[in-house]
Amino acid sequence: MTVSKELLEILACPKCKGAVILNESEDGLICRSCKLIYEIRDGIPIMLIDEALHLED
């Protein structure tokens, strides 16, 4: 299950309030500014800074 386009348009990174984009495998949302990825579990984005994963450079 993926996140709807409408939801993607209104979601923002909770840390910097910047835009997030869907990753290639559609199981996470990426904030390029913070270099974080927020997981999507059962179609629900987990937008908690403490649970975000750091992206590799």
C-alpha distance matrix in Angstrom:
0.0 3.8 7.0 9.3 12.4 14.6 13.3 13.7 17.2 18.3 17.1 19.9 20.8 22.4 25.2 26.5 24.8 24.1 21.2 18.0 16.2 12.9 13.9 14.0 11.5 8.9 8.9 11.7 13.8 17.4 20.6 23.3 26.1 25.5 24.1 21.3 17.6 15.5 12.7 9.1 8.7 6.4 5.0 8.8 11.1 14.1 16.9 19.7 22.4 23.5 20.2 19.6 20.4 23.2 22.8 25.5 28.0
3.8 0.0 3.8 6.4 9.1 11.6 10.4 10.2 13.7 15.2 14.0 16.8 17.9 19.9 22.6 23.5 21.7 20.7 17.7 14.6 12.6 9.4 11.0 11.6 9.9 6.6 7.5 9.5 10.9 14.4 17.5 20.1 22.9 22.7 21.4 18.9 15.3 13.5 11.4 8.0 9.2 8.2 5.2 8.2 9.4 12.9 15.0 18.3 20.6 22.2 19.2 18.0 18.9 21.3 20.6 23.4 25.7
7.0 3.8 0.0 3.8 6.6 8.4 6.6 6.8 10.3 11.5 10.5 13.5 15.1 17.1 20.0 20.8 18.6 17.8 14.9 12.1 10.8 8.6 11.3 12.9 12.0 8.2 9.0 9.5 9.6 13.2 15.7 18.6 21.0 20.9 20.2 17.7 14.5 12.4 11.2 8.1 10.0 9.5 5.8 7.1 7.7 11.5 12.8 16.4 18.8 20.9 18.3 17.1 18.5 20.8 20.4 23.5 25.5
9.3 6.4 3.8 0.0 3.8 5.4 5.3 6.4 8.8 10.5 10.8 14.3 16.7 18.7 21.8 22.1 19.4 18.5 15.4 13.4 12.1 10.5 13.7 15.0 14.7 11.1 12.5 12.9 12.3 15.5 17.6 20.3 22.5 22.9 22.6 20.4 17.5 15.5 14.8 11.8 13.6 12.7 8.9 10.1 10.8 14.5 15.4 19.1 21.5 23.9 21.6 20.3 21.8 23.9 23.3 26.4 28.0
12.4 9.1 6.6 3.8 0.0 3.8 5.5 5.1 6.3 9.1 10.2 13.3 16.1 18.6 21.5 21.1 18.3 16.9 13.5 12.1 10.6 9.9 13.4 14.7 15.4 12.0 14.1 13.8 12.4 14.9 16.6 18.8 21.1 22.1 21.9 20.3 17.8 16.4 16.4 14.0 16.4 16.0 12.2 13.1 12.8 16.4 16.5 20.3 22.2 25.0 23.0 21.1 22.6 24.1 23.1 26.1 27.2
14.6 11.6 8.4 5.4 3.8 0.0 3.8 5.5 5.3 6.9 9.0 12.5 15.8 17.8 21.0 20.5 17.3 16.5 13.6 12.9 12.5 12.6 16.3 18.1 18.7 15.1 16.6 15.9 14.2 16.6 17.6 20.2 21.8 22.7 23.1 21.4 19.3 17.5 17.8 15.5 17.7 17.2 13.4 13.5 13.3 16.7 16.3 20.1 22.1 25.1 23.5 22.0 23.9 25.5 25.0 28.2 29.3
13.3 10.4 6.6 5.3 5.5 3.8 0.0 3.8 5.4 5.4 6.2 10.0 12.9 14.6 17.9 18.0 15.0 14.6 12.0 10.9 11.1 11.1 14.8 17.2 17.4 13.7 14.4 13.4 11.6 14.3 15.3 18.4 19.8 20.2 20.7 18.6 16.5 14.2 14.7 12.4 14.7 14.7 11.0 10.2 9.7 13.0 12.6 16.3 18.6 21.5 19.9 18.6 20.8 22.6 22.5 25.9 27.3
13.7 10.2 6.8 6.4 5.1 5.5 3.8 0.0 3.8 5.5 5.3 8.3 11.0 13.6 16.4 16.1 13.4 12.2 9.1 7.6 7.4 7.9 11.7 14.2 15.1 11.6 12.8 11.2 8.9 11.2 12.2 15.0 16.7 17.5 17.7 16.0 14.0 12.5 13.4 11.8 14.8 15.4 11.8 11.2 9.7 12.8 12.1 15.9 17.5 20.5 18.9 17.0 18.7 20.1 19.5 22.8 23.9
17.2 13.7 10.3 8.8 6.3 5.3 5.4 3.8 0.0 3.8 5.9 8.4 11.8 14.3 17.0 16.0 12.8 11.5 8.5 8.8 9.1 10.7 14.4 16.9 18.3 15.0 16.5 14.7 11.8 13.3 13.5 15.8 17.0 18.3 19.1 17.9 16.5 15.4 16.8 15.4 18.5 19.0 15.4 14.6 13.0 15.9 14.5 18.1 19.3 22.7 21.6 19.5 21.4 22.4 21.7 24.9 25.5
18.3 15.2 11.5 10.5 9.1 6.9 5.4 5.5 3.8 0.0 3.8 6.6 10.2 12.0 15.0 14.3 10.8 10.6 8.7 9.4 11.0 12.7 16.4 19.3 20.3 16.9 17.6 15.4 12.5 14.1 13.7 16.5 17.0 17.9 19.2 17.7 16.6 14.9 16.6 15.5 18.2 19.0 15.6 14.0 12.2 14.5 12.6 16.0 17.5 20.9 20.2 18.6 21.0 22.2 22.2 25.6 26.4
17.1 14.0 10.5 10.8 10.2 9.0 6.2 5.3 5.9 3.8 0.0 3.8 7.0 8.8 12.0 11.9 8.8 8.9 7.2 6.9 9.1 10.8 14.1 17.4 18.2 14.9 15.0 12.4 9.4 11.1 10.7 14.0 14.6 14.8 16.1 14.2 13.1 11.2 13.2 12.6 15.5 16.9 13.8 11.7 9.2 11.1 9.0 12.4 13.8 17.2 16.5 14.8 17.3 18.6 18.9 22.4 23.5
19.9 16.8 13.5 14.3 13.3 12.5 10.0 8.3 8.4 6.6 3.8 0.0 3.8 6.1 8.6 8.1 5.2 5.4 5.0 5.8 9.2 11.7 14.5 18.1 19.2 16.4 16.2 13.0 9.6 10.0 8.4 11.5 11.4 11.6 13.5 12.0 11.9 10.7 13.6 14.0 17.2 19.2 16.5 14.1 10.9 11.8 8.8 11.4 11.8 15.5 15.4 13.4 15.8 16.6 17.0 20.5 21.3
20.8 17.9 15.1 16.7 16.1 15.8 12.9 11.0 11.8 10.2 7.0 3.8 0.0 3.8 5.4 5.7 4.7 5.3 6.2 6.1 9.8 12.1 14.1 17.9 18.9 16.5 15.7 12.1 8.9 8.5 6.3 9.6 9.1 8.4 10.5 8.9 9.4 8.7 12.2 13.6 16.7 19.3 17.2 14.6 11.0 10.7 7.4 9.1 8.6 12.4 12.6 10.3 12.7 13.3 14.1 17.7 18.6
22.4 19.9 17.1 18.7 18.6 17.8 14.6 13.6 14.3 12.0 8.8 6.1 3.8 0.0 3.8 5.9 5.4 8.0 9.8 9.8 13.4 15.4 17.2 21.0 21.6 19.1 17.8 14.3 11.6 11.6 9.6 12.8 11.7 10.1 12.6 10.6 11.4 10.0 13.3 14.7 17.3 20.0 18.2 15.1 11.7 10.5 6.7 7.2 6.8 10.5 11.6 10.3 13.4 14.4 16.1 19.7 20.8
25.2 22.6 20.0 21.8 21.5 21.0 17.9 16.4 17.0 15.0 12.0 8.6 5.4 3.8 0.0 3.8 5.9 8.1 10.7 11.1 14.6 16.9 18.2 22.0 22.8 20.9 19.5 15.8 13.1 12.0 9.3 11.6 9.7 7.6 10.7 9.5 11.5 11.2 14.8 17.0 19.6 22.7 21.1 18.1 14.6 13.0 9.4 8.8 6.6 10.1 11.9 10.2 12.8 12.8 14.7 18.0 18.8
26.5 23.5 20.8 22.1 21.1 20.5 18.0 16.1 16.0 14.3 11.9 8.1 5.7 5.9 3.8 0.0 3.8 5.3 8.8 10.3 13.9 16.9 18.4 22.1 23.5 21.6 20.8 17.1 13.8 12.2 8.7 10.3 7.7 7.2 10.7 10.6 12.9 13.2 16.9 18.9 21.9 24.8 22.8 20.1 16.5 15.6 12.0 12.3 10.2 13.7 15.3 13.1 15.1 14.4 15.5 18.5 18.6
24.8 21.7 18.6 19.4 18.3 17.3 15.0 13.4 12.8 10.8 8.8 5.2 4.7 5.4 5.9 3.8 0.0 3.8 6.9 9.0 12.8 15.8 18.0 21.7 23.1 20.7 20.2 16.7 13.2 12.3 9.4 11.5 9.7 9.9 13.0 12.4 13.8 13.4 16.8 18.1 21.1 23.6 21.2 18.5 15.1 14.9 11.3 12.5 11.6 15.4 16.4 14.4 16.8 16.7 17.5 20.8 21.0
24.1 20.7 17.8 18.5 16.9 16.5 14.6 12.2 11.5 10.6 8.9 5.4 5.3 8.0 8.1 5.3 3.8 0.0 3.8 6.6 10.1 13.5 15.6 19.1 21.0 18.9 19.0 15.5 11.7 10.2 7.1 8.6 7.3 8.8 11.3 11.4 12.7 13.1 16.5 17.8 21.2 23.6 21.0 18.9 15.4 15.8 12.6 14.3 13.2 17.0 17.5 14.7 16.4 15.9 15.9 18.9 18.8
21.2 17.7 14.9 15.4 13.5 13.6 12.0 9.1 8.5 8.7 7.2 5.0 6.2 9.8 10.7 8.8 6.9 3.8 0.0 3.8 6.7 10.3 12.8 16.1 18.2 15.9 16.5 13.3 9.5 8.5 6.5 8.2 8.6 10.3 11.7 11.6 11.8 12.2 15.1 15.9 19.5 21.6 18.7 17.1 13.8 15.1 12.5 15.0 14.5 18.2 17.9 15.0 16.4 16.2 15.6 18.6 18.7
18.0 14.6 12.1 13.4 12.1 12.9 10.9 7.6 8.8 9.4 6.9 5.8 6.1 9.8 11.1 10.3 9.0 6.6 3.8 0.0 3.8 6.9 9.3 12.8 14.6 12.3 12.8 9.5 5.8 5.2 4.8 7.5 9.2 10.0 10.4 9.5 8.7 9.0 11.7 12.4 16.1 18.3 15.6 14.3 11.0 12.4 10.5 13.3 13.2 16.5 15.5 12.5 13.6 13.9 13.2 16.4 17.1
16.2 12.6 10.8 12.1 10.6 12.5 11.1 7.4 9.1 11.0 9.1 9.2 9.8 13.4 14.6 13.9 12.8 10.1 6.7 3.8 0.0 3.8 6.4 9.5 11.6 9.5 10.9 8.4 5.3 5.2 6.8 8.5 11.3 12.4 11.7 10.9 9.3 10.0 11.7 11.9 15.7 17.6 14.8 14.4 11.6 13.7 12.7 15.7 15.8 18.8 17.2 14.0 14.5 14.8 13.3 16.1 16.8
12.9 9.4 8.6 10.5 9.9 12.6 11.1 7.9 10.7 12.7 10.8 11.7 12.1 15.4 16.9 16.9 15.8 13.5 10.3 6.9 3.8 0.0 3.8 6.7 8.2 5.8 7.6 6.0 4.6 6.2 9.3 11.1 14.3 14.8 13.3 12.0 9.3 9.5 10.0 9.6 13.2 14.8 12.1 12.5 10.3 12.9 13.0 16.1 16.7 19.2 16.9 14.1 14.2 15.2 13.6 16.3 17.6
13.9 11.0 11.3 13.7 13.4 16.3 14.8 11.7 14.4 16.4 14.1 14.5 14.1 17.2 18.2 18.4 18.0 15.6 12.8 9.3 6.4 3.8 0.0 3.8 5.6 5.2 6.8 5.6 5.9 6.3 9.9 10.9 14.6 14.8 12.4 11.3 8.5 9.8 9.8 10.2 13.6 15.5 13.6 14.4 12.2 14.1 14.6 17.1 17.3 19.3 16.7 13.7 12.8 13.5 11.4 13.6 15.1
14.0 11.6 12.9 15.0 14.7 18.1 17.2 14.2 16.9 19.3 17.4 18.1 17.9 21.0 22.0 22.1 21.7 19.1 16.1 12.8 9.5 6.7 3.8 0.0 3.8 5.4 8.0 8.5 9.6 10.0 13.5 13.9 17.7 18.1 15.4 14.6 11.9 13.2 12.5 12.5 15.3 16.7 15.1 16.6 15.0 17.2 18.1 20.6 20.9 22.6 19.8 16.9 15.6 16.2 13.6 15.0 16.5
11.5 9.9 12.0 14.7 15.4 18.7 17.4 15.1 18.3 20.3 18.2 19.2 18.9 21.6 22.8 23.5 23.1 21.0 18.2 14.6 11.6 8.2 5.6 3.8 0.0 3.8 5.5 7.6 10.0 11.5 15.2 16.3 19.9 19.7 17.0 15.4 12.1 12.8 11.0 10.5 12.7 13.9 12.9 14.8 13.9 15.9 17.6 19.9 20.7 21.9 18.6 16.4 15.1 16.4 14.5 16.1 18.2
8.9 6.6 8.2 11.1 12.0 15.1 13.7 11.6 15.0 16.9 14.9 16.4 16.5 19.1 20.9 21.6 20.7 18.9 15.9 12.3 9.5 5.8 5.2 5.4 3.8 0.0 3.8 5.7 7.8 10.2 13.9 15.7 19.0 18.9 16.8 14.8 11.3 11.0 9.3 7.9 10.5 11.5 9.7 11.6 10.7 13.3 14.9 17.7 19.0 20.5 17.4 15.3 15.0 16.7 15.2 17.6 19.7
8.9 7.5 9.0 12.5 14.1 16.6 14.4 12.8 16.5 17.6 15.0 16.2 15.7 17.8 19.5 20.8 20.2 19.0 16.5 12.8 10.9 7.6 6.8 8.0 5.5 3.8 0.0 3.8 7.3 10.0 13.6 15.9 18.9 18.0 15.9 13.3 9.5 8.6 6.0 5.0 7.3 9.2 8.4 9.6 8.7 10.6 12.8 15.1 16.5 17.6 14.2 12.5 12.3 14.7 14.0 16.5 19.2
11.7 9.5 9.5 12.9 13.8 15.9 13.4 11.2 14.7 15.4 12.4 13.0 12.1 14.3 15.8 17.1 16.7 15.5 13.3 9.5 8.4 6.0 5.6 8.5 7.6 5.7 3.8 0.0 3.8 6.5 10.0 12.5 15.3 14.3 12.5 9.7 6.0 5.3 4.2 5.0 8.5 11.2 9.8 9.7 7.4 8.7 10.0 12.4 13.3 14.8 11.9 9.6 9.7 11.8 11.3 14.4 16.9
13.8 10.9 9.6 12.3 12.4 14.2 11.6 8.9 11.8 12.5 9.4 9.6 8.9 11.6 13.1 13.8 13.2 11.7 9.5 5.8 5.3 4.6 5.9 9.6 10.0 7.8 7.3 3.8 0.0 3.8 6.8 9.7 12.3 11.8 10.6 8.3 5.4 5.0 6.4 7.3 11.1 13.6 11.5 10.7 7.5 9.0 8.8 11.6 12.1 14.6 12.3 9.5 10.2 11.7 11.1 14.5 16.3
17.4 14.4 13.2 15.5 14.9 16.6 14.3 11.2 13.3 14.1 11.1 10.0 8.5 11.6 12.0 12.2 12.3 10.2 8.5 5.2 5.2 6.2 6.3 10.0 11.5 10.2 10.0 6.5 3.8 0.0 3.8 6.0 9.0 8.7 7.2 5.9 4.4 6.4 8.9 10.7 14.4 17.2 15.3 14.4 11.0 11.7 10.7 12.7 12.1 14.7 13.0 9.5 9.5 9.6 8.4 11.7 13.0
20.6 17.5 15.7 17.6 16.6 17.6 15.3 12.2 13.5 13.7 10.7 8.4 6.3 9.6 9.3 8.7 9.4 7.1 6.5 4.8 6.8 9.3 9.9 13.5 15.2 13.9 13.6 10.0 6.8 3.8 0.0 3.8 5.5 5.7 5.7 5.4 6.3 8.1 11.5 13.5 17.1 20.1 18.0 16.5 12.8 13.0 10.9 12.5 11.1 14.2 13.6 10.0 10.5 9.8 9.2 12.4 12.9
23.3 20.1 18.6 20.3 18.8 20.2 18.4 15.0 15.8 16.5 14.0 11.5 9.6 12.8 11.6 10.3 11.5 8.6 8.2 7.5 8.5 11.1 10.9 13.9 16.3 15.7 15.9 12.5 9.7 6.0 3.8 0.0 3.8 5.6 4.8 6.9 8.6 11.4 14.4 16.6 20.3 23.2 21.2 20.0 16.4 16.6 14.6 15.9 14.0 16.8 16.4 12.6 12.1 10.3 8.7 11.0 10.5
26.1 22.9 21.0 22.5 21.1 21.8 19.8 16.7 17.0 17.0 14.6 11.4 9.1 11.7 9.7 7.7 9.7 7.3 8.6 9.2 11.3 14.3 14.6 17.7 19.9 19.0 18.9 15.3 12.3 9.0 5.5 3.8 0.0 3.8 5.6 8.0 10.7 13.1 16.6 19.0 22.5 25.5 23.5 21.8 18.1 17.8 15.1 15.9 13.5 16.4 16.9 13.4 13.4 11.4 10.7 12.9 12.0
25.5 22.7 20.9 22.9 22.1 22.7 20.2 17.5 18.3 17.9 14.8 11.6 8.4 10.1 7.6 7.2 9.9 8.8 10.3 10.0 12.4 14.8 14.8 18.1 19.7 18.9 18.0 14.3 11.8 8.7 5.7 5.6 3.8 0.0 3.8 5.4 8.8 11.0 14.6 17.5 20.7 24.0 22.5 20.5 16.7 15.7 13.1 13.1 10.3 12.9 13.6 10.3 10.4 8.4 8.9 11.5 11.5
24.1 21.4 20.2 22.6 21.9 23.1 20.7 17.7 19.1 19.2 16.1 13.5 10.5 12.6 10.7 10.7 13.0 11.3 11.7 10.4 11.7 13.3 12.4 15.4 17.0 16.8 15.9 12.5 10.6 7.2 5.7 4.8 5.6 3.8 0.0 3.8 7.0 10.2 13.3 16.3 19.5 22.9 21.6 20.1 16.5 15.7 13.9 14.1 11.5 13.5 13.3 9.7 8.5 6.0 5.2 7.9 8.3
21.3 18.9 17.7 20.4 20.3 21.4 18.6 16.0 17.9 17.7 14.2 12.0 8.9 10.6 9.5 10.6 12.4 11.4 11.6 9.5 10.9 12.0 11.3 14.6 15.4 14.8 13.3 9.7 8.3 5.9 5.4 6.9 8.0 5.4 3.8 0.0 3.8 6.6 9.8 13.0 16.0 19.5 18.5 16.7 13.1 12.0 10.5 10.7 8.6 10.5 9.8 6.0 5.5 4.6 5.5 9.1 10.8
17.6 15.3 14.5 17.5 17.8 19.3 16.5 14.0 16.5 16.6 13.1 11.9 9.4 11.4 11.5 12.9 13.8 12.7 11.8 8.7 9.3 9.3 8.5 11.9 12.1 11.3 9.5 6.0 5.4 4.4 6.3 8.6 10.7 8.8 7.0 3.8 0.0 3.8 6.3 9.5 12.6 16.0 15.0 13.6 10.2 9.7 9.2 10.2 9.4 11.1 9.1 5.5 5.2 6.4 6.6 10.3 12.6
15.5 13.5 12.4 15.5 16.4 17.5 14.2 12.5 15.4 14.9 11.2 10.7 8.7 10.0 11.2 13.2 13.4 13.1 12.2 9.0 10.0 9.5 9.8 13.2 12.8 11.0 8.6 5.3 5.0 6.4 8.1 11.4 13.1 11.0 10.2 6.6 3.8 0.0 3.8 6.7 9.7 13.1 12.1 10.2 6.8 5.9 5.9 7.5 8.0 9.8 7.3 4.9 6.6 9.1 10.2 13.9 16.4
12.7 11.4 11.2 14.8 16.4 17.8 14.7 13.4 16.8 16.6 13.2 13.6 12.2 13.3 14.8 16.9 16.8 16.5 15.1 11.7 11.7 10.0 9.8 12.5 11.0 9.3 6.0 4.2 6.4 8.9 11.5 14.4 16.6 14.6 13.3 9.8 6.3 3.8 0.0 3.8 6.3 9.8 9.6 8.4 6.0 5.6 7.8 9.3 10.7 11.6 8.2 7.0 8.0 11.2 12.0 15.3 18.2
9.1 8.0 8.1 11.8 14.0 15.5 12.4 11.8 15.4 15.5 12.6 14.0 13.6 14.7 17.0 18.9 18.1 17.8 15.9 12.4 11.9 9.6 10.2 12.5 10.5 7.9 5.0 5.0 7.3 10.7 13.5 16.6 19.0 17.5 16.3 13.0 9.5 6.7 3.8 0.0 3.8 6.6 5.8 5.3 4.2 5.9 8.8 11.2 13.4 14.5 11.2 10.5 11.8 14.9 15.3 18.5 21.3
8.7 9.2 10.0 13.6 16.4 17.7 14.7 14.8 18.5 18.2 15.5 17.2 16.7 17.3 19.6 21.9 21.1 21.2 19.5 16.1 15.7 13.2 13.6 15.3 12.7 10.5 7.3 8.5 11.1 14.4 17.1 20.3 22.5 20.7 19.5 16.0 12.6 9.7 6.3 3.8 0.0 3.8 5.4 5.2 6.4 7.1 10.7 12.5 15.2 15.5 12.0 12.4 13.7 17.2 18.1 21.1 24.2
6.4 8.2 9.5 12.7 16.0 17.2 14.7 15.4 19.0 19.0 16.9 19.2 19.3 20.0 22.7 24.8 23.6 23.6 21.6 18.3 17.6 14.8 15.5 16.7 13.9 11.5 9.2 11.2 13.6 17.2 20.1 23.2 25.5 24.0 22.9 19.5 16.0 13.1 9.8 6.6 3.8 0.0 3.8 5.5 8.4 10.0 13.5 15.6 18.6 19.0 15.7 16.2 17.5 20.9 21.5 24.4 27.5
5.0 5.2 5.8 8.9 12.2 13.4 11.0 11.8 15.4 15.6 13.8 16.5 17.2 18.2 21.1 22.8 21.2 21.0 18.7 15.6 14.8 12.1 13.6 15.1 12.9 9.7 8.4 9.8 11.5 15.3 18.0 21.2 23.5 22.5 21.6 18.5 15.0 12.1 9.6 5.8 5.4 3.8 0.0 3.8 6.6 9.5 12.3 15.2 18.1 19.3 16.2 16.0 17.6 20.6 20.9 24.0 26.7
8.8 8.2 7.1 10.1 13.1 13.5 10.2 11.2 14.6 14.0 11.7 14.1 14.6 15.1 18.1 20.1 18.5 18.9 17.1 14.3 14.4 12.5 14.4 16.6 14.8 11.6 9.6 9.7 10.7 14.4 16.5 20.0 21.8 20.5 20.1 16.7 13.6 10.2 8.4 5.3 5.2 5.5 3.8 0.0 3.8 6.3 9.0 11.8 15.0 16.3 13.5 13.7 16.0 19.1 20.0 23.4 26.0
11.1 9.4 7.7 10.8 12.8 13.3 9.7 9.7 13.0 12.2 9.2 10.9 11.0 11.7 14.6 16.5 15.1 15.4 13.8 11.0 11.6 10.3 12.2 15.0 13.9 10.7 8.7 7.4 7.5 11.0 12.8 16.4 18.1 16.7 16.5 13.1 10.2 6.8 6.0 4.2 6.4 8.4 6.6 3.8 0.0 3.8 5.8 9.0 11.8 13.5 11.0 10.6 12.9 15.9 16.7 20.3 22.8
14.1 12.9 11.5 14.5 16.4 16.7 13.0 12.8 15.9 14.5 11.1 11.8 10.7 10.5 13.0 15.6 14.9 15.8 15.1 12.4 13.7 12.9 14.1 17.2 15.9 13.3 10.6 8.7 9.0 11.7 13.0 16.6 17.8 15.7 15.7 12.0 9.7 5.9 5.6 5.9 7.1 10.0 9.5 6.3 3.8 0.0 3.8 5.7 8.8 10.0 7.6 8.0 11.0 14.2 15.9 19.5 22.2
16.9 15.0 12.8 15.4 16.5 16.3 12.6 12.1 14.5 12.6 9.0 8.8 7.4 6.7 9.4 12.0 11.3 12.6 12.5 10.5 12.7 13.0 14.6 18.1 17.6 14.9 12.8 10.0 8.8 10.7 10.9 14.6 15.1 13.1 13.9 10.5 9.2 5.9 7.8 8.8 10.7 13.5 12.3 9.0 5.8 3.8 0.0 3.8 6.5 8.9 7.8 7.5 10.9 13.5 15.3 19.0 21.2
19.7 18.3 16.4 19.1 20.3 20.1 16.3 15.9 18.1 16.0 12.4 11.4 9.1 7.2 8.8 12.3 12.5 14.3 15.0 13.3 15.7 16.1 17.1 20.6 19.9 17.7 15.1 12.4 11.6 12.7 12.5 15.9 15.9 13.1 14.1 10.7 10.2 7.5 9.3 11.2 12.5 15.6 15.2 11.8 9.0 5.7 3.8 0.0 3.8 5.5 5.4 6.4 10.2 12.7 15.4 19.0 21.3
22.4 20.6 18.8 21.5 22.2 22.1 18.6 17.5 19.3 17.5 13.8 11.8 8.6 6.8 6.6 10.2 11.6 13.2 14.5 13.2 15.8 16.7 17.3 20.9 20.7 19.0 16.5 13.3 12.1 12.1 11.1 14.0 13.5 10.3 11.5 8.6 9.4 8.0 10.7 13.4 15.2 18.6 18.1 15.0 11.8 8.8 6.5 3.8 0.0 3.8 5.5 5.2 8.6 10.3 13.2 16.7 18.7
23.5 22.2 20.9 23.9 25.0 25.1 21.5 20.5 22.7 20.9 17.2 15.5 12.4 10.5 10.1 13.7 15.4 17.0 18.2 16.5 18.8 19.2 19.3 22.6 21.9 20.5 17.6 14.8 14.6 14.7 14.2 16.8 16.4 12.9 13.5 10.5 11.1 9.8 11.6 14.5 15.5 19.0 19.3 16.3 13.5 10.0 8.9 5.5 3.8 0.0 3.8 5.7 8.5 10.6 14.1 17.1 19.6
20.2 19.2 18.3 21.6 23.0 23.5 19.9 18.9 21.6 20.2 16.5 15.4 12.6 11.6 11.9 15.3 16.4 17.5 17.9 15.5 17.2 16.9 16.7 19.8 18.6 17.4 14.2 11.9 12.3 13.0 13.6 16.4 16.9 13.6 13.3 9.8 9.1 7.3 8.2 11.2 12.0 15.7 16.2 13.5 11.0 7.6 7.8 5.4 5.5 3.8 0.0 3.8 6.5 9.7 12.8 16.0 18.9
19.6 18.0 17.1 20.3 21.1 22.0 18.6 17.0 19.5 18.6 14.8 13.4 10.3 10.3 10.2 13.1 14.4 14.7 15.0 12.5 14.0 14.1 13.7 16.9 16.4 15.3 12.5 9.6 9.5 9.5 10.0 12.6 13.4 10.3 9.7 6.0 5.5 4.9 7.0 10.5 12.4 16.2 16.0 13.7 10.6 8.0 7.5 6.4 5.2 5.7 3.8 0.0 3.8 6.7 9.4 12.9 15.6
20.4 18.9 18.5 21.8 22.6 23.9 20.8 18.7 21.4 21.0 17.3 15.8 12.7 13.4 12.8 15.1 16.8 16.4 16.4 13.6 14.5 14.2 12.8 15.6 15.1 15.0 12.3 9.7 10.2 9.5 10.5 12.1 13.4 10.4 8.5 5.5 5.2 6.6 8.0 11.8 13.7 17.5 17.6 16.0 12.9 11.0 10.9 10.2 8.6 8.5 6.5 3.8 0.0 3.8 6.5 9.5 12.6
23.2 21.3 20.8 23.9 24.1 25.5 22.6 20.1 22.4 22.2 18.6 16.6 13.3 14.4 12.8 14.4 16.7 15.9 16.2 13.9 14.8 15.2 13.5 16.2 16.4 16.7 14.7 11.8 11.7 9.6 9.8 10.3 11.4 8.4 6.0 4.6 6.4 9.1 11.2 14.9 17.2 20.9 20.6 19.1 15.9 14.2 13.5 12.7 10.3 10.6 9.7 6.7 3.8 0.0 3.8 6.6 9.3
22.8 20.6 20.4 23.3 23.1 25.0 22.5 19.5 21.7 22.2 18.9 17.0 14.1 16.1 14.7 15.5 17.5 15.9 15.6 13.2 13.3 13.6 11.4 13.6 14.5 15.2 14.0 11.3 11.1 8.4 9.2 8.7 10.7 8.9 5.2 5.5 6.6 10.2 12.0 15.3 18.1 21.5 20.9 20.0 16.7 15.9 15.3 15.4 13.2 14.1 12.8 9.4 6.5 3.8 0.0 3.8 6.4
25.5 23.4 23.5 26.4 26.1 28.2 25.9 22.8 24.9 25.6 22.4 20.5 17.7 19.7 18.0 18.5 20.8 18.9 18.6 16.4 16.1 16.3 13.6 15.0 16.1 17.6 16.5 14.4 14.5 11.7 12.4 11.0 12.9 11.5 7.9 9.1 10.3 13.9 15.3 18.5 21.1 24.4 24.0 23.4 20.3 19.5 19.0 19.0 16.7 17.1 16.0 12.9 9.5 6.6 3.8 0.0 3.8
28.0 25.7 25.5 28.0 27.2 29.3 27.3 23.9 25.5 26.4 23.5 21.3 18.6 20.8 18.8 18.6 21.0 18.8 18.7 17.1 16.8 17.6 15.1 16.5 18.2 19.7 19.2 16.9 16.3 13.0 12.9 10.5 12.0 11.5 8.3 10.8 12.6 16.4 18.2 21.3 24.2 27.5 26.7 26.0 22.8 22.2 21.2 21.3 18.7 19.6 18.9 15.6 12.6 9.3 6.4 3.8 0.0
